[in-house]
C-alpha cells in the first residue's frame, strides 16, 4: 500500500509492505522511493510515527539522491543554442551550405560546436552521437586511473576494471552487485572533476553498498572535496 506523512512543509510519500519479520525497516532508493517493510501486525499509525521520527534522515537521503538525477534543459538543436561539454558552454553552429555537409560531421571549433549536415532534421541525432563517442573516450580514460588507485589504496586485489556507459533517466551512475560501474553519457557535459566524483562514489560502493558514515568517510578519503563537485553537478546540470 502507499501512503504519506507531512513533515513541516515537506510531504513524504512511502510504500508499505508487510512481511514475516520482527523489525521495521525504512529504505530510500536512488529512484527517490521511500520503502517501508514492517511486521505483519504493525499499525499504519505506528509506521507513520516511525517515519516522522526518521523524517530528517529521509529528507537528507532524498536530497542526496536528487543530485544524481539528470534534469537537463530540453534543447531544440538549432543554430545559436548553447550546449555543454566538460563544463564549458559552446554555441551550436549548423552548417548546411558547405561541401563538408556531405560527410555529416560534428566538431568543436573555438567556442562553437559545429555541425555539418545537409539535413537539419539530423542535427539532434548527430550531436547526441558525438556526445556518446566523447563519453566513451573520456570516461574510460578517467575511470581507469581512478580505479587502479582505488584498488591499490583499499587492498582489493581481485577487483577487475569494469565500466559501461548507458543512458539512465534517474541516475548519473550506478554499481551492480558484480562490481560493474555504469555511467550516464550525459555526464560528459559536466566538468572532469564532477565525472571523477560520480566514479569515486560508485567505486566506494564496491566496499559499502549503503550510504553509511563509513561510506561517506571512504568517499572523503578518496576525494576530499567531493561535496564541492556534487554541488557543482547539481547546479550545472539542473
Order of alpha helices (4+ residues) and beta strands (2+ residues): beta-beta-beta-beta-alpha-alpha-beta-beta-beta-beta-alpha-beta-beta-beta-alpha-alpha-alpha
